[in-house]
Amino acid sequence: MPVQQRILAIVIMFSAQVLFAQNDKPPDGGGGYNITHADEWSDAGHTFIISQLQASKLLLQKAGKWAQPLQQSVSFIHPTRAINLTDKGYYGISNYIDQNSAYPNQILDYNCGNRTYDQASGYNHRGTDIFSWPFPWTKMENNQVEVIAAATGVIILKSDGNSDKSCAFCSQCNWNAVYVRHADGTVAWYGHLKTGSLTNKLVGEVIQQGEFIGVMGSSGSSTGPHLHFEVWANDNYTQLIDPWAGPCNPAVTQSKWAEQEPYRVSQLIAVMTHNAAPNHGCYGQEVMNAANTFSNGARVYLGSYYRDQLSGQTAQHAVFRPDGTLYTQWTQNLTSTFNASWWYYYVDLPNPAATGIWKYVITHNGKTSTTWFAVNAVIEYTFTGNGSYFNATNWSNNTMPANPVPAGIIVRITASGQNNCIVDAPVTFSSGATLRIASGAKITLPNNLIIQ
Ligand SMILES: [Zn+2]
């Protein structure tokens, strides 16, 4: 780069920093997600599970369903998946296995960090805790985060029927769980599942890698919805396997994960608008207050939700009017590291405010995320005609919605006579847009209806 250009670049960088510094704005609320989503097993609870597992083994042996372990290495896929979620992420990791057998408060995870825990009782955390985020209880109610088999194996025990709304450690409560034995003799425990959500497959049946196991829940000794994924080397249950390869896990030289994700995956996983501050907490206390329609002078709560927020990061926030002009912008300094975090700012709309679809944009870690909200109306488009979706005369007021359909827009397909809405080219519904098909109305799809 020539010297003059270099100087110019430095000046621009410097100016940008000064500009951002002037626009630093602390959030109006939020913080680290303070439920760490952990669990604890008493020795008695652990012994009880192993006695159940041994009893089940005897039955399976009698039925000829207990194979000799093969000399092969089983590798795991990530054991959760999101259903019908449009957010950029849905989970984080709160705890790994405690590699330090001393206790209490002598903890070490596979990466030589302290994302694990132990207890004065002598319990050293034995699994990987994967929690859903944000609004984990809502996700549980809506069955939006599923636990899937990390590897193919035989189901050797299922436990169900225990309450799934735990929000604290408890010594006398059992979890709902599925236990799977792999071809190499290793056994995976999938714990804290939602009551009544377990796979219909029976003990003794094979479950394939990636197949549904249950819905993520908070049964047993648990502080919130999460999966406790625990792996044993064999059915003696004396040798634990920590699947994560790292400098403080000498037992594993090659990761047991087919693709091991990094220790920190720093991501803005959801951007939302709310009509009041959201609330996070135990079951029943979680309040989303999600809204995407506002009126003149309204206060819009702008929510952002992170996985692995890292100290020293910044987030650039901007709100745009319907005509694309900038309404307001600021910089947020993220000053702490959290497994999960949430923040909100509120912005007061002018009175009158421009009618239409406003945009809220955040840039974090080099990636830009956008959400939309409608001002001064729930903006509706109604298909009343018969024929092409793309023929404006088939829409009331001869006005058809934009494609993709932005958030905050409601598209109604109404029923009268022989109406048939023919989607003869792809139509995309953005996250936050709504499609309502009246009872008796017809929609024909020679092309794709894409829901984002
Ligand atoms: Zn755990």
Boltz pocket constraint, residues with backbone or C-beta under 6 A from the ligand:
constraints:
  - pocket:
      binder: B
      contacts: [[A, 37], [A, 38], [A, 39], [A, 95], [A, 125], [A, 126], [A, 127], [A, 128], [A, 129], [A, 227], [A, 228], [A, 229]]
      max_distance: 6.0
